[in-house]
């Protein structure tokens, strides 16, 4: 059985609903990249797709607010066990909101994160360039000696 499709591009309704709620289809898998070039390309793509995350954040926050309101309503009127189901759904949705916020903040970083490499291929961890040590100035040494 093939589900309903969108008349414009033939995409199934279930796929459209999934894409409306979840955002993982927007991002490239950073872990599957084999070379430094592929990792950098995936990182840049994911940074560009970061701009869509506030839309998903708003959707998830609305779902959490509706679940909380329904939980409160059922707690006041019907039964606490039914309300507990809605409050549990609200708590689970809030973890999604926290994940979206963390991803949005992480992708806001200008530099690419370090990776542990791929042990199956023997690839080493990406190393950042070492900091250059500058000779201390006299003012800093005097300040340190005064403390």
N, C-alpha and C positions, 0 to 999 in steps of 0.2 A: 504494500500500500504506500503510495507516494504522498503524502500530505499536500495541503494547499500550497500554491505557489504565488509569488508576487507577479502580477501581469507584466511588469516592466522588464525584469531581468531573469525570471525563472527561479529565484531563490525561495526555498521552502519557508513556510511561516515559522516553523520551529527554529530554523537557523536565524531568521530575523529576530525572533524573540530572545534567543540566546545572545545575539550580538547587542541587543538593546540593554540587557541586564549585565552581561559579563564583558570584560574588556581585554581578556588575554589574547584574543585574536588580532588585536592591533599591534602587538609587540613581537619583535624578533627574539628567538631563544639565544641568549648570550652564551649559554653553556655548550651549545652545539657548534659554535664557531671553532674552526680548527686553527686558523692562523691569527696572527696579530691584526692583520688587515681585516679579516672577517669580523673579529671582535670589535674593532673600531667602527666598522660599518654598522654592526648591530647596535652598538652603543649610540651612534649618531641617529639611527632610525628610531630607537626607543626614546631618545631625548626629544625628537621631533613629534612623536606620538604623545608625549607628556601633556600636550595642550588639551587633549580630550579627557583627561582624568577628572577635572572639576565637574564635567557633565555627569560622569558616572558617580562621582561623590554625591552630587545632588540627588540623583536617582536613589542611591542606597540610603541616604539620609531620610528621604521621603518614605521609603519602605519601612525604615526603623521607626519613624514617627507614627506611621499608621499602625504598625504592630503594637507599639506602646499604647496608643490611644485605644485600640481594640482591647488590649489586655486590661487597661483601666476600666473600660466600659463593662466588660464581662465580669470583672471583679466586683463592681458595684451592683450589677443586676443579676447575673446568672449564677456562676459558680467559680470558685477559685481555681479548680483544676483546668478549666477551659482558659481562664486568664493566664495561668502559668504557661500554657502552650504559646500564647501570644507574646508573653514576656520573654520566653526562651528564644522565640524567633527574633525579637528585638535585640537581644544580647548577641545572637549569632550575626545579625546584620551589622551591629556596631563593630564587630571584629573585621568585617569587610570594609567598613568605613575607615578603621584604623589602618588597614593594609593599603588602601588607596592613598591615604595621607602619607604613609611612610614611603610608598613608591614615588609619589609626586615629589617629596623632599629629596629622595635619593637621586632621581633623575634630574634634579635641579643642579646637581654638582657639575662643575665644568670638566673635571678630570674623570677618566675612566677608572673604575675600581680595580683593585688587584685581584687576580684569580690564582687559584692554587695549582693551575696547570692540569694536564691530563695524564694521570699515571699510566694509563694503558698504552699511550704512545711515547712515554718517556719525556714528555714536554715539561720543562721547568717552569717555576712560577715566574710571572712577569715581575721584573724588578724596576723600581723607580730609580731615577738617577740620584746618586748620592748628593747630599747637601754639601755645598762648599763651605769649608770652615774659614771664617774670616778672623784675622788676628784681633784680639781684644783691644779696645781702646783704653787709654789711661783712666778716663773718667769712670768706666765700668769697674775697673779693678779697685779704684779708690772707694767707690760706693760699696763694693763687696767687702772690703777690709773694714769699713766703718760699722758694718752690721755685726 
